Amino acid sequence: MPIDAAKATSAEPRTTELAWDHKDVQLYHLGIGAGAATPEKPHPVTDPDELRYTLESALHVLPSFATVAGGGMALAGGLSAPGIDVDLAAVLHGGQTVTVHRALPVRGRATQTSSVPAVYDKGKAAVIVLRSEAADDDGPLWTCDTQIFVRGEGGFGGERGPSARLELPDRAPDLSTERPLRPDQALLYRLSGDWNPLHADPEFAKLAGFDRPILHGLCTYGVTLKAVVDTVLGGDVARVRSYTTRFAGVVFPGETLRIRLWREPGRVLVSVTAADRDEAPVLADTVVEHS
């Protein structure tokens, strides 16, 4: 069997050196829609609040940048871990959590330690849990937990794992906003390091069961966090403490995301759907914890 759960979870953590600068941060922000028009910002290119994502002299770093910092993703590293050998066409991103321990620097070097704390057996699929922890000379920066869904790799007799779902409030959202995506959004986003051909190559997408390339789940993840920061947190990225989601459905470049937000003490609950496809679910079980 391509996945040896015992070998994967008992393997020694792997260490990678990361480095990034303002260009990497700016490219990531552009890849998740910075500088694009939204209902709140019809003229974003020169909007002072938007320039904090695009102009090096005013730059701050959205915490979801942790998923691509250094140009290498936890997903790519985890799929090369001992005991794991899977077909990339069978892989989908199942869920993501980023916990930030302090504000991310615009330029930085860090050591990232990666491990596989769990592999769950979902019957017809396996879920690989990857953990990446990054620290620099001043201490911990972030912890990323990534869930990778691998079709056809279940049934090995392992634990099924948690399956709790987040219940949204039984009331109208406090805020609803839309985020149009560019037709070339995936092509731009993949320059931050996720080179999976599923997001660019039509023939590969067909092998994976899609009629055309789909958008990276982590791109939608970043678009959504930016919307929360801009509309609920006063544009202050440093207020974000953690950000969790489950990828509930695909997004195609050129579509429009509808993002609904419910405010609660210390957190924002989020639902994301595809406005162009009868509100098809995109992100679920989504929470931004903040100060």
C-alpha positions in Angstrom: 0.0 0.0 0.0 1.4 3.4 -0.9 0.7 4.9 2.6 2.4 3.3 5.6 0.8 5.1 8.5 3.0 3.8 11.2 6.2 4.6 9.3 4.9 8.1 8.4 3.9 9.1 12.0 7.1 7.6 13.6 9.5 9.2 11.2 11.9 11.8 12.5 10.8 15.4 11.8 12.3 17.0 8.7 13.9 20.4 8.8 14.0 23.0 6.0 15.5 26.5 5.9 13.1 29.2 4.7 13.8 32.7 3.4 11.6 35.4 1.9 11.5 39.1 1.2 9.1 41.8 0.2 8.8 40.5 -3.4 7.5 37.1 -2.2 5.0 38.8 0.1 3.8 41.2 -2.6 3.5 38.3 -5.1 1.4 36.3 -2.6 -0.9 39.2 -1.9 -1.4 39.8 -5.6 -2.1 36.1 -6.0 -5.0 36.3 -3.5 -6.5 39.4 -5.1 -4.8 42.4 -3.6 -5.2 45.4 -5.8 -8.4 44.0 -7.4 -11.7 45.9 -7.1 -14.2 44.8 -4.5 -17.6 46.2 -3.4 -15.8 48.0 -0.5 -12.9 49.3 -2.7 -13.9 50.3 -6.2 -10.5 52.0 -6.8 -8.1 49.7 -5.0 -4.8 50.3 -6.8 -4.3 53.7 -5.0 -6.4 52.9 -1.9 -4.1 53.5 1.2 -5.4 50.5 3.0 -4.8 48.3 -0.1 -1.3 49.6 -0.5 -0.4 47.8 2.7 -0.6 44.6 0.7 1.2 45.9 -2.5 3.6 48.7 -1.8 7.0 47.7 -0.2 7.2 51.0 1.9 3.9 50.3 3.6 3.9 46.5 3.6 2.4 44.2 6.2 2.1 40.4 5.9 -1.2 38.5 5.9 -0.8 35.5 8.2 -1.9 33.0 5.6 1.5 33.8 3.8 2.9 31.2 6.2 1.5 28.5 3.8 3.8 29.6 1.0 6.8 31.3 2.9 10.1 30.2 1.4 8.4 29.0 -1.8 7.9 25.5 -0.3 4.6 24.3 1.0 3.8 21.9 3.8 1.7 20.0 1.3 4.7 19.3 -1.0 7.0 18.4 1.8 4.5 16.1 3.5 3.8 14.1 0.3 7.5 13.2 0.2 7.6 12.1 3.9 8.7 8.5 4.7 5.8 6.0 4.3 3.9 8.2 1.9 3.8 7.6 -1.9 0.7 8.7 -3.5 -0.6 9.8 -7.0 -0.8 13.6 -7.2 -4.0 13.3 -9.3 -5.7 11.6 -6.3 -4.7 14.4 -3.8 -7.0 17.1 -2.6 -6.4 19.7 0.1 -8.9 18.8 2.9 -8.3 21.5 5.5 -5.9 24.0 6.8 -5.0 25.8 10.1 -2.5 28.5 10.6 -1.6 29.7 14.1 0.6 32.7 14.3 2.7 33.4 17.4 3.6 36.9 16.4 3.4 39.2 13.4 5.2 37.8 10.4 8.2 39.9 9.1 8.3 41.3 5.6 11.8 39.8 5.2 12.8 36.8 7.1 14.7 33.6 7.6 13.3 30.7 9.5 13.8 27.0 10.2 10.7 24.9 9.5 10.3 21.5 11.2 7.7 19.2 9.5 6.1 16.0 10.8 3.1 13.7 10.2 1.2 13.5 13.5 -1.6 11.4 12.1 -3.0 9.4 9.2 -6.7 8.8 9.3 -8.6 6.0 7.5 -11.9 7.4 6.0 -12.8 4.2 4.2 -12.5 5.1 0.5 -9.8 7.7 1.3 -7.0 8.5 3.6 -6.4 11.8 5.4 -2.8 12.8 6.0 -2.2 15.4 8.7 1.0 17.4 8.2 2.4 19.8 10.8 4.9 22.5 10.1 6.4 24.7 12.7 8.6 27.7 11.9 10.9 29.7 14.1 13.6 32.3 13.6 16.2 33.7 16.0 13.5 35.5 18.0 11.5 32.4 18.6 8.4 30.7 17.1 6.7 32.3 14.2 3.8 30.0 13.1 2.4 26.5 13.2 0.6 25.1 10.2 -1.6 22.0 10.3 -2.5 20.7 6.8 -5.0 17.9 6.1 -4.5 16.1 2.8 -7.3 14.0 1.4 -6.0 11.1 -0.8 -8.7 9.3 -2.7 -8.5 5.5 -3.0 -6.0 5.1 -0.1 -8.3 4.3 2.8 -9.3 0.9 4.1 -6.1 0.1 5.9 -7.7 -0.3 9.3 -6.6 2.9 10.9 -8.4 5.4 13.1 -11.2 7.3 11.4 -10.2 10.6 13.1 -12.3 13.6 14.2 -15.4 14.6 12.2 -16.9 17.5 14.2 -18.6 20.2 12.2 -19.0 23.9 13.1 -22.6 25.0 13.5 -23.1 28.5 12.2 -25.4 30.9 14.2 -29.1 30.6 13.4 -29.4 34.2 12.3 -28.5 36.3 9.3 -24.8 37.0 8.9 -23.4 40.2 10.3 -21.7 41.0 7.0 -21.8 39.5 3.5 -19.3 40.5 0.8 -18.2 39.2 -2.6 -14.8 38.7 -4.0 -14.5 38.3 -7.9 -11.7 36.1 -9.0 -9.6 36.7 -12.1 -9.7 34.2 -14.9 -5.9 33.8 -14.5 -6.0 33.7 -10.7 -4.6 30.2 -10.4 -1.7 31.0 -12.9 -0.8 34.0 -10.7 -1.2 32.3 -7.4 0.9 29.2 -8.4 4.0 31.5 -8.8 4.1 31.5 -4.9 5.2 27.8 -5.0 2.3 25.5 -5.6 3.1 23.9 -8.9 0.5 21.2 -8.9 -0.6 21.0 -12.6 -4.2 20.5 -11.5 -4.4 24.2 -11.3 -3.1 25.0 -14.8 -3.1 22.0 -17.1 -6.5 21.0 -18.6 -5.4 17.5 -19.4 -4.1 16.9 -15.9 -7.3 18.3 -14.5 -9.3 15.8 -16.6 -7.2 13.0 -15.1 -8.2 14.2 -11.6 -11.9 14.3 -12.6 -12.4 18.0 -13.4 -13.4 19.4 -16.8 -11.0 22.3 -16.4 -8.3 23.4 -13.9 -9.5 24.4 -10.5 -8.3 27.2 -8.2 -5.9 26.3 -5.3 -7.8 25.8 -2.1 -5.1 27.9 -0.3 -5.8 30.7 -2.8 -9.4 30.8 -1.7 -8.1 30.5 1.9 -6.0 33.6 1.5 -8.7 35.6 -0.3 -11.1 34.8 2.5 -8.7 35.8 5.3 -8.0 39.1 3.5 -11.7 39.8 3.3 -12.1 39.2 7.1 -9.1 41.4 8.0 -10.3 44.2 5.7 -14.0 44.2 6.7 -14.0 43.1 10.4 -10.5 43.6 11.8 -9.9 47.2 10.6 -7.2 46.1 8.2 -4.9 45.0 11.1 -3.2 41.7 10.2 -1.6 41.6 13.6 -5.0 40.9 15.2 -5.2 37.4 13.7 -4.3 34.6 16.1 -5.4 31.6 14.1 -7.3 30.7 11.0 -9.0 27.3 10.4 -11.0 26.0 7.4 -12.3 22.8 5.7 -12.2 22.8 1.9 -15.8 21.8 1.1 -15.9 22.3 -2.7 -13.9 23.5 -5.7 -13.6 26.9 -7.1 -12.9 27.7 -10.8 -10.9 30.8 -11.8 -13.1 33.6 -12.9 -15.9 32.8 -10.4 -17.1 35.0 -7.6 -16.8 34.0 -3.9 -19.6 35.0 -1.6 -18.3 35.4 2.0 -20.6 35.5 4.9 -19.3 36.6 8.3 -20.7 36.2 11.9 -19.0 38.1 14.7 -18.5 36.5 18.1 -16.3 37.5 21.0 -12.7 36.9 20.0 -13.6 35.2 16.7 -15.3 35.5 13.3 -17.2 32.5 11.9 -17.1 32.3 8.1 -19.0 30.6 5.2 -17.8 30.8 1.7 -19.8 29.8 -1.4 -19.6 30.0 -5.2 -22.0 32.8 -6.1 -22.1 31.7 -9.7 -23.0 28.1 -9.0 -26.1 28.3 -6.8 -24.1 29.0 -3.6 -22.2 25.7 -3.9 -20.1 25.2 -0.7 -16.5 26.3 -0.9 -15.1 26.7 2.6 -16.8 25.3 5.7 -16.0 25.0 9.4 -14.1 28.3 9.1 -13.0 30.4 12.1 -10.7 33.3 12.4 -9.6 33.8 16.0 -8.4 37.3 16.8 -7.4 39.8 19.5 
